[in-house]
Amino acid sequence: MLQRTRITAIATGLFTLLFLSGCGGGAGPRAKVKGKVTFNNKPVTAGTISFFGPDKRSGSAQIKDDGSYEIPDAPVGEVIITVEAPDRSKMMGRVDQPQRPPGVGGMPADMDPGKSGSLSPDKIVPVPTKYNSEKTSPLTYTVTNQDQEYDVKLTP
């Protein structure tokens, strides 16, 4: 009887240790972070913001035209932040479509290139290349285990 109790206690201890060490996928704790991205006090109007955390965990989100972002799955802990904006020079040859009523031409309204809301290349705020890579970005932040707001302020 004592032997069985000892084995059960050891098995329970090992199971608890394995559970607490996170051996089931290594996703780690996550949290929602939202805020605004600005460059020289102007909203960054398009692009991607990413948080790179410990153990190769990351979370990212698209930046909206008002500079706002929301990362629903940011890794908890010290992160390096990267910000990438679209390359305006690659978009300059694009011809903006005239606005027309949604759905004209047999396209669903949310896919219609003529609908308002598409950002023209001249409205994209360029971001210095140092922010494009986790190896060169000077931006760091500590994500806590709860929803939070963090404004990212970029400088030249």
C-alpha positions as a printed NumPy array, in Angstrom:
array([[  0.   ,   0.   ,   0.   ],
       [  2.817,   2.412,   0.894],
       [  4.609,   1.522,  -2.361],
       [  1.467,   2.321,  -4.4  ],
       [  1.02 ,   5.695,  -2.64 ],
       [  4.665,   6.573,  -3.276],
       [  4.369,   5.683,  -6.986],
       [  1.166,   7.715,  -7.288],
       [  2.842,  10.72 ,  -5.622],
       [  5.878,  10.486,  -7.922],
       [  3.68 ,  10.12 , -11.021],
       [  1.565,  13.097,  -9.965],
       [  4.689,  15.161,  -9.319],
       [  6.159,  14.3  , -12.729],
       [  2.882,  15.087, -14.491],
       [  2.681,  18.445, -12.7  ],
       [  6.289,  19.234, -13.595],
       [  5.706,  18.401, -17.267],
       [  2.487,  20.449, -17.323],
       [  4.129,  23.497, -15.741],
       [  7.153,  23.322, -18.047],
       [  4.882,  23.763, -21.062],
       [  6.023,  20.714, -22.975],
       [  2.735,  20.628, -24.879],
       [  3.668,  23.018, -27.724],
       [  5.622,  25.854, -26.186],
       [  3.127,  28.53 , -27.184],
       [  3.641,  30.349, -23.901],
       [  1.43 ,  33.005, -22.388],
       [ -0.149,  35.615, -24.663],
       [ -1.884,  38.972, -24.171],
       [ -3.679,  41.606, -26.235],
       [ -1.719,  44.805, -26.92 ],
       [ -3.176,  47.768, -28.775],
       [ -2.102,  51.316, -29.419],
       [ -0.932,  53.723, -32.116],
       [  2.211,  53.796, -34.222],
       [  3.617,  57.23 , -35.062],
       [  6.691,  58.513, -36.889],
       [  7.718,  62.103, -36.103],
       [  4.352,  62.515, -34.331],
       [  2.387,  61.53 , -37.484],
       [  0.365,  58.299, -37.629],
       [  1.969,  55.505, -39.618],
       [ -0.893,  54.906, -42.049],
       [ -0.148,  51.363, -43.283],
       [  2.105,  48.408, -42.627],
       [  2.722,  45.677, -40.098],
       [  3.786,  45.786, -36.464],
       [  5.307,  42.666, -34.883],
       [  6.338,  41.73 , -31.351],
       [  9.131,  39.144, -31.075],
       [  9.414,  37.53 , -27.662],
       [ 11.306,  34.8  , -25.885],
       [ 11.534,  31.3  , -27.351],
       [ 10.851,  32.502, -30.926],
       [  7.284,  33.489, -30.036],
       [  5.767,  36.389, -31.962],
       [  2.541,  38.227, -32.682],
       [  1.725,  40.785, -35.341],
       [ -1.044,  42.974, -36.744],
       [ -1.803,  45.294, -39.616],
       [ -1.525,  49.017, -38.911],
       [ -4.728,  50.878, -39.788],
       [ -4.776,  54.195, -41.655],
       [ -5.152,  56.124, -38.38 ],
       [ -1.987,  54.475, -36.99 ],
       [ -3.838,  52.137, -34.658],
       [ -3.011,  48.456, -34.202],
       [ -4.219,  45.545, -32.107],
       [ -2.166,  42.406, -31.579],
       [ -4.467,  39.807, -30.001],
       [ -1.685,  37.274, -29.344],
       [  1.415,  39.201, -28.252],
       [  3.93 ,  37.026, -26.383],
       [  4.22 ,  37.86 , -22.692],
       [  7.66 ,  39.046, -21.587],
       [ 10.364,  41.279, -23.04 ],
       [  9.742,  41.791, -26.773],
       [ 11.492,  43.468, -29.672],
       [  9.11 ,  45.508, -31.814],
       [  9.422,  45.837, -35.582],
       [  7.435,  48.108, -37.88 ],
       [  7.308,  47.74 , -41.66 ],
       [  5.488,  50.116, -43.997],
       [  4.74 ,  49.408, -47.674],
       [  7.411,  50.612, -50.091],
       [  5.916,  53.706, -51.746],
       [  8.308,  53.486, -54.7  ],
       [  6.833,  50.1  , -55.653],
       [  3.326,  51.505, -55.526],
       [  3.863,  54.682, -57.554],
       [  2.941,  53.024, -60.846],
       [ -0.408,  51.912, -59.461],
       [ -3.436,  53.632, -60.934],
       [ -6.101,  54.413, -58.373],
       [ -9.508,  53.201, -59.439],
       [-12.3  ,  55.763, -59.632],
       [-14.881,  55.493, -56.904],
       [-18.047,  53.764, -57.997],
       [-21.017,  52.303, -56.17 ],
       [-20.168,  49.131, -54.202],
       [-20.755,  45.936, -56.118],
       [-20.711,  47.464, -59.597],
       [-19.181,  45.071, -62.106],
       [-20.363,  41.949, -60.287],
       [-17.824,  42.23 , -57.447],
       [-18.789,  41.963, -53.789],
       [-18.592,  45.36 , -52.085],
       [-15.736,  44.303, -49.77 ],
       [-13.564,  43.26 , -52.74 ],
       [-14.394,  46.146, -55.066],
       [-11.201,  48.116, -55.852],
       [-13.332,  51.183, -56.572],
       [-14.648,  51.43 , -53.037],
       [-13.371,  54.189, -50.804],
       [-10.781,  53.414, -48.147],
       [ -7.848,  52.278, -50.295],
       [ -4.711,  54.154, -49.336],
       [ -2.881,  55.955, -52.122],
       [  0.935,  55.777, -52.184],
       [  1.359,  59.485, -51.377],
       [ -0.464,  58.989, -48.048],
       [  1.816,  56.191, -46.833],
       [  4.158,  57.339, -44.082],
       [  7.606,  55.822, -44.717],
       [  9.365,  54.145, -41.791],
       [ 13.182,  54.101, -41.363],
       [ 14.627,  50.696, -42.284],
       [ 16.17 ,  50.201, -38.819],
       [ 12.648,  49.339, -37.574],
       [ 12.102,  46.6  , -40.2  ],
       [ 14.145,  43.84 , -38.532],
       [ 14.278,  42.409, -35.047],
       [ 18.093,  42.467, -35.361],
       [ 18.226,  46.243, -35.911],
       [ 15.116,  47.619, -34.211],
       [ 15.865,  49.584, -31.038],
       [ 12.276,  49.18 , -29.82 ],
       [ 11.613,  46.99 , -26.782],
       [  8.651,  46.591, -24.467],
       [  7.608,  44.257, -21.673],
       [  4.234,  42.649, -22.362],
       [  2.365,  41.749, -19.181],
       [ -0.133,  38.947, -18.713],
       [ -3.177,  41.195, -19.296],
       [ -4.713,  43.429, -21.974],
       [ -2.736,  46.657, -22.344],
       [ -2.156,  49.744, -24.468],
       [  1.239,  50.766, -25.804],
       [  1.899,  53.582, -28.261],
       [  4.94 ,  53.027, -30.459],
       [  6.769,  56.26 , -31.266],
       [  9.291,  56.03 , -34.096],
       [ 12.051,  58.584, -34.669],
       [ 14.504,  59.078, -37.549]])
